[in-house]
Amino acid sequence: MLSSLKAFLFKRLLINLLISSIKMVGLILSIFCSLIISMSLRSAILVLGKNLAIRISAFIILLSIKGFLIDLLRSSR
């Protein structure tokens, strides 16, 4: 009886560790995607020059892509 309780607790601990590690990977991927989008946003603004309308359009498009990627990563958790 006691060994089955220990086995149950050990399995539960392993499952919790697995879930936590999957959440950590998702968090790392989310941060990585945010960094990539931020860097591409910065480089796009630098390349586009002084045209404010194009800069604002690029900013809105890249922010929507970033939001989509973050929502996609959160839904896969």
C-alpha distances in whole Angstrom, upper triangle without the diagonal:
4,6,5,6,9,10,11,13,14,15,17,19,20,21,23,24,26,27,29,30,32,33,35,36,38,39,41,42,44,45,47,48,50,51,53,54,56,57,59,60,62,63,64,66,68,69,70,73,74,74,72,71,70,68,66,66,64,62,61,60,58,56,55,54,52,50,50,48,46,45,44,42,40,39,38,35
4,5,5,6,9,10,11,12,14,15,16,18,20,21,23,24,26,27,29,30,32,33,35,36,37,39,41,42,43,45,47,48,49,51,52,54,55,57,58,60,61,63,64,66,67,69,71,73,72,70,70,68,66,65,64,62,60,59,59,56,55,54,53,50,49,49,47,44,44,43,40,39,39,37,34
4,5,5,6,9,10,10,12,14,15,16,18,20,21,22,24,25,27,29,30,31,33,35,36,37,39,40,42,43,45,46,48,49,51,52,54,55,57,58,60,61,63,64,65,67,69,71,71,69,69,67,65,64,63,61,59,58,57,55,53,53,51,49,48,47,45,43,43,42,39,38,37,35,33
4,5,5,6,9,10,10,12,14,15,16,18,20,21,22,24,26,27,29,30,32,33,35,36,37,39,41,42,43,45,47,48,49,51,52,54,55,57,58,59,61,63,64,65,68,70,69,67,67,65,63,62,61,59,57,56,55,53,51,51,49,47,46,45,43,41,40,39,37,35,35,33,30
4,5,5,6,9,10,10,12,14,15,16,18,20,21,22,24,26,27,28,30,32,33,35,36,37,39,40,42,43,45,47,48,49,51,52,54,55,57,58,60,61,63,64,66,68,68,66,65,64,61,60,60,58,56,55,54,52,50,49,48,46,44,44,42,39,39,38,36,34,34,32,29
4,5,5,6,9,10,10,12,14,15,16,18,20,21,22,24,26,27,28,30,31,33,35,36,37,39,40,42,43,45,46,48,49,51,52,54,55,56,58,60,61,62,65,66,66,65,64,62,60,59,59,57,54,54,53,50,49,48,47,44,43,43,41,39,38,37,35,33,33,31,28
4,5,5,6,8,10,10,12,14,15,16,18,20,21,23,24,26,27,29,30,31,33,35,36,37,39,41,42,43,45,46,48,49,51,52,54,55,57,58,60,61,63,65,65,63,63,61,59,58,57,55,53,52,51,49,47,47,45,43,42,41,39,37,37,36,33,32,32,29,27
4,5,5,6,9,10,11,12,14,15,17,18,20,21,23,24,26,27,29,30,32,33,35,36,38,39,41,42,43,45,47,48,49,51,53,54,55,57,58,59,62,64,63,61,61,59,57,56,55,53,51,50,49,47,45,45,43,41,40,39,37,35,34,33,31,29,29,27,24
4,5,5,6,9,10,10,12,14,15,16,18,20,21,22,24,26,27,28,30,31,33,34,36,37,39,40,42,43,45,46,48,49,51,52,54,55,57,58,60,62,62,60,59,58,55,54,54,52,50,49,48,46,44,43,42,40,39,38,36,34,33,33,30,28,28,27,24
4,5,5,6,9,10,10,12,14,15,16,18,20,21,23,24,26,27,29,30,31,33,35,36,37,39,41,42,43,45,46,48,49,51,52,54,55,57,59,61,61,59,59,57,55,54,53,51,49,48,47,45,43,43,41,39,38,37,35,33,33,32,29,28,28,26,23
4,5,5,6,9,10,11,12,14,15,17,18,20,21,23,24,26,27,29,30,31,33,35,36,37,39,41,42,43,45,47,48,49,51,53,54,55,58,59,59,57,57,55,53,52,51,49,47,46,45,43,41,41,39,37,36,35,33,31,31,29,27,26,26,23,21
4,5,5,6,9,10,11,12,14,15,17,18,20,21,23,24,26,27,29,30,32,33,35,36,37,39,41,42,43,45,47,48,49,51,52,53,56,58,57,55,55,53,51,50,49,47,45,44,43,41,39,39,37,35,34,33,31,29,29,28,25,24,24,22,19
4,5,5,6,9,10,10,12,14,15,16,18,20,21,22,24,26,27,28,30,31,33,35,36,37,39,40,42,43,45,46,48,49,51,52,54,56,56,54,54,52,50,49,48,46,44,44,43,40,39,38,37,34,33,33,31,28,28,28,25,23,24,22,19
4,5,5,6,9,10,10,12,14,15,16,18,20,21,23,24,26,27,29,30,32,33,35,36,37,39,40,42,43,45,46,48,49,51,53,55,55,53,53,51,49,48,47,45,43,42,41,39,37,37,35,33,32,32,29,27,27,26,23,22,23,20,17
4,5,5,6,9,10,11,12,14,15,17,18,20,21,23,24,26,27,29,30,32,33,35,36,37,39,41,42,43,45,47,48,49,52,53,53,51,51,49,47,46,45,43,41,40,39,37,35,35,33,31,30,29,27,25,25,23,21,20,20,17,14
4,5,5,6,9,10,11,12,14,15,16,18,20,21,23,24,26,27,29,30,31,33,35,36,37,39,41,42,43,45,46,48,50,52,51,49,49,47,45,44,43,41,39,39,38,35,34,33,32,29,28,28,26,23,23,23,20,18,19,17,14
4,5,5,6,9,10,10,12,14,15,16,18,20,21,22,24,26,27,28,30,31,33,34,36,37,39,40,42,43,45,46,49,50,50,49,48,47,44,43,43,41,39,38,37,35,33,33,31,29,28,28,25,23,24,23,19,19,20,17,14
4,5,5,6,9,10,11,12,14,15,17,18,20,21,23,24,26,27,29,30,32,33,34,36,37,39,41,42,43,45,47,49,49,47,47,45,43,42,41,39,37,37,35,33,32,31,29,27,26,26,23,21,22,20,17,17,17,15,12
4,5,5,6,9,10,11,12,14,15,16,19,20,21,23,24,26,27,29,30,32,33,35,36,37,39,41,42,43,45,47,47,45,44,43,41,40,39,37,35,34,33,31,29,29,27,25,24,23,21,19,19,18,15,14,14,12,9
4,5,5,6,9,10,10,12,14,15,16,18,20,21,23,24,26,27,29,30,31,33,35,36,37,39,40,42,44,46,46,44,43,42,39,38,38,36,34,33,33,30,28,28,27,24,23,23,21,18,19,18,15,14,16,14,10
4,5,5,6,9,10,10,12,14,15,16,18,20,21,22,24,26,27,28,30,31,33,34,36,38,39,40,43,45,45,43,43,41,38,38,37,35,33,33,32,29,28,28,26,23,23,23,20,18,19,18,14,14,16,14,11
4,5,5,6,9,10,11,12,14,15,16,18,20,21,22,24,26,27,28,30,32,32,34,36,37,38,41,43,43,41,41,39,37,36,35,33,31,30,29,27,25,25,23,21,21,20,17,15,16,15,11,11,13,10,7
4,5,5,6,9,10,10,12,14,15,16,18,20,21,22,24,26,27,28,30,31,33,35,36,37,39,41,41,39,39,37,35,34,33,31,29,28,27,25,23,23,22,19,18,18,16,13,14,14,10,9,11,10,6
4,5,5,6,9,10,11,12,14,15,17,18,20,21,23,24,25,27,29,30,31,33,34,36,38,40,40,38,38,36,34,33,33,31,28,28,28,25,23,24,22,19,19,19,16,14,16,15,12,12,14,13,10
4,5,5,6,8,10,10,12,14,15,16,18,20,21,22,24,26,27,28,30,32,33,34,37,39,39,37,37,35,33,32,32,29,27,27,26,23,22,22,20,18,18,18,15,13,15,14,10,11,13,11,10
4,5,5,6,9,10,10,12,14,15,16,18,20,21,22,24,26,26,28,30,31,32,35,37,37,35,34,32,30,30,29,26,25,24,23,20,19,19,17,15,15,14,11,10,11,10,6,7,10,8,7
4,5,5,6,9,10,11,12,14,15,16,18,20,21,22,24,25,27,29,30,31,34,35,35,33,33,32,29,28,28,26,24,23,23,20,18,19,17,14,14,15,12,10,12,12,8,9,12,11,10
4,5,5,6,9,10,11,12,14,15,16,18,20,21,23,24,26,27,28,30,32,34,35,33,33,31,29,28,28,25,23,24,23,20,19,20,18,15,16,16,13,11,14,14,10,12,15,13,12
4,5,5,6,8,10,10,12,14,15,16,18,20,21,22,24,26,27,28,31,33,33,31,31,29,27,26,26,23,21,22,20,17,17,17,15,12,13,13,10,9,12,11,8,10,13,11,11
4,5,5,6,9,10,11,12,14,15,16,18,20,21,22,24,26,27,29,31,31,29,29,27,24,24,23,21,19,19,18,15,14,14,13,9,10,11,8,6,9,9,7,8,12,11,11
4,5,5,6,9,10,10,12,14,15,16,18,20,21,23,24,26,28,29,30,28,28,26,24,23,23,21,19,19,19,15,14,16,14,11,12,14,11,9,13,13,10,12,15,15,15
4,5,5,6,9,10,11,12,14,15,17,18,20,21,22,24,26,29,29,28,28,26,23,23,23,20,18,20,18,15,15,16,14,11,13,14,11,10,14,14,11,14,17,16,16
4,5,5,6,8,10,10,12,14,15,16,18,20,21,22,25,27,27,25,25,23,21,21,20,17,16,16,15,12,12,13,10,7,10,11,7,8,11,11,10,12,15,15,16
4,5,5,6,9,10,10,12,14,15,16,18,20,21,23,25,25,23,23,21,19,19,19,16,14,15,14,10,10,12,10,7,9,11,9,8,12,13,11,13,16,17,17
4,5,5,6,9,10,11,12,14,15,17,18,20,22,24,24,23,24,22,19,19,20,16,15,16,16,12,12,14,13,10,13,14,12,12,15,16,14,16,20,19,20
4,5,5,6,8,10,11,12,14,15,16,18,20,23,23,22,23,20,18,19,18,15,14,16,14,10,12,14,11,9,13,14,11,12,16,16,15,17,20,20,21
4,5,5,6,9,10,10,12,14,15,16,19,21,21,20,20,17,15,15,15,11,10,12,11,7,8,10,8,6,10,11,10,11,14,15,14,17,19,19,21
4,5,5,6,9,10,11,12,14,15,17,19,19,18,19,17,14,14,15,12,10,12,12,8,9,12,11,9,12,14,13,13,16,17,17,19,21,22,23
4,5,5,6,8,10,11,12,14,16,18,19,19,20,17,14,16,16,13,12,15,14,10,12,15,13,12,15,17,15,16,19,20,19,21,24,24,25
4,5,5,6,8,10,10,12,14,17,17,17,18,15,12,14,14,10,10,13,11,8,11,13,11,11,14,15,14,16,19,19,19,22,24,24,26
4,6,5,6,9,10,11,13,15,15,14,15,12,9,11,11,7,7,10,9,6,8,11,11,10,13,15,15,16,19,20,20,22,24,25,26
4,5,5,6,9,10,11,13,15,14,15,13,10,12,13,10,9,13,13,10,12,15,14,13,16,19,18,19,22,23,23,25,27,28,29
4,5,5,6,9,10,13,14,15,16,13,11,14,14,11,11,14,14,11,14,17,16,15,19,20,19,21,24,24,24,26,29,29,31
4,5,5,6,9,12,12,12,13,10,8,11,11,7,8,12,11,9,12,15,14,14,17,19,18,20,23,23,24,26,28,29,31
4,6,5,7,9,9,9,11,9,6,9,10,7,8,11,12,11,13,16,16,16,19,20,20,22,24,25,26,28,30,31,32
4,6,6,9,11,11,14,11,9,12,14,11,12,15,16,14,16,19,19,19,22,23,23,24,27,28,28,30,33,33,35
4,5,9,10,12,14,11,9,13,13,11,13,16,15,14,17,20,19,19,23,24,23,25,28,28,29,31,33,34,36
4,7,7,9,10,7,7,10,11,9,11,14,14,14,16,18,18,19,22,23,24,25,28,28,29,32,33,34,36
4,6,8,11,9,8,12,13,12,13,16,17,17,19,21,21,22,25,26,27,28,31,32,32,34,36,37,39
4,6,9,9,8,11,13,13,14,16,18,18,20,22,23,23,26,28,28,30,32,33,34,36,38,39,41
4,6,6,6,9,10,11,12,15,16,17,18,20,21,23,25,26,27,29,30,32,33,35,36,38,40
4,5,5,6,9,10,10,12,14,15,16,18,20,21,22,24,26,27,28,30,31,33,34,36,38
4,5,5,6,9,10,11,12,14,15,17,18,20,21,23,24,26,27,29,30,32,33,35,37
4,5,5,6,8,10,10,12,14,15,16,18,20,21,22,24,26,27,29,30,32,33,35
4,5,5,6,9,10,11,12,14,15,16,18,20,21,22,24,26,27,28,30,32,33
4,5,5,6,9,10,10,12,14,15,16,18,20,21,22,24,26,27,28,30,32
4,5,5,6,9,10,11,12,14,15,17,18,20,21,23,24,26,27,29,31
4,6,5,6,8,10,11,12,14,15,16,18,20,21,23,24,26,27,29
4,6,5,6,9,10,10,12,14,15,16,18,20,21,22,24,26,28
4,6,5,6,9,10,10,12,14,15,16,18,20,21,22,24,26
4,5,5,6,9,10,11,12,14,15,16,19,20,21,23,25
4,5,5,6,9,10,11,12,14,15,16,18,20,21,23
4,5,5,6,9,10,11,12,14,15,16,18,20,22
4,5,5,6,9,10,10,12,14,15,16,18,20
4,5,5,6,9,10,10,12,14,15,17,19
4,5,5,6,9,10,11,12,14,16,17
4,5,5,6,8,10,11,12,14,16
4,6,5,6,9,10,11,12,15
4,5,5,6,9,10,11,13
4,5,5,6,9,10,11
4,5,5,6,9,10
4,5,5,6,9
4,5,5,7
4,5,6
4,5
4
